[in-house]
Amino acid sequence: MAIALRSTVREFVAPSDTKLPPEQQTTWLLGPLDVFDSAELADSYSTDPNKWASKNVQMVRMALRGWRNFKDADGAEVPFIGLGGRASDEDMRKIPFSLVLELMVEINNFETIKRSQVGES
């Protein structure tokens, strides 16, 4: 049975934030990767599999639709700029690489839905 791709944006709190009080947690808004995003990523992996770090940044940029409660060192809200419904390069430059990796793991987990999960949402 074919399973249609999810099109909804979902909220995600990174594991590194889960021990903080809810009002201090950053919520990341993640959308699914469509067939064109997936093909672009697959092509980039086949041409140079050693550039895993930049490919992870690219995956997060494709899936990230926004955030809530993301603050700078002074405690000011960081605005989400976005570009074409995705994170802009300017947005990505504000996210620590360790957090990009947490987001990438969540995106991968979401994209690899198992048939046994169909109908559970």
Beta strands, then each sheet from edge to edge (+ up, - down):
strand 1: 10-12
strand 2: 27-30
strand 3: 64-68
sheet 1: 1+ 2- 3+
end
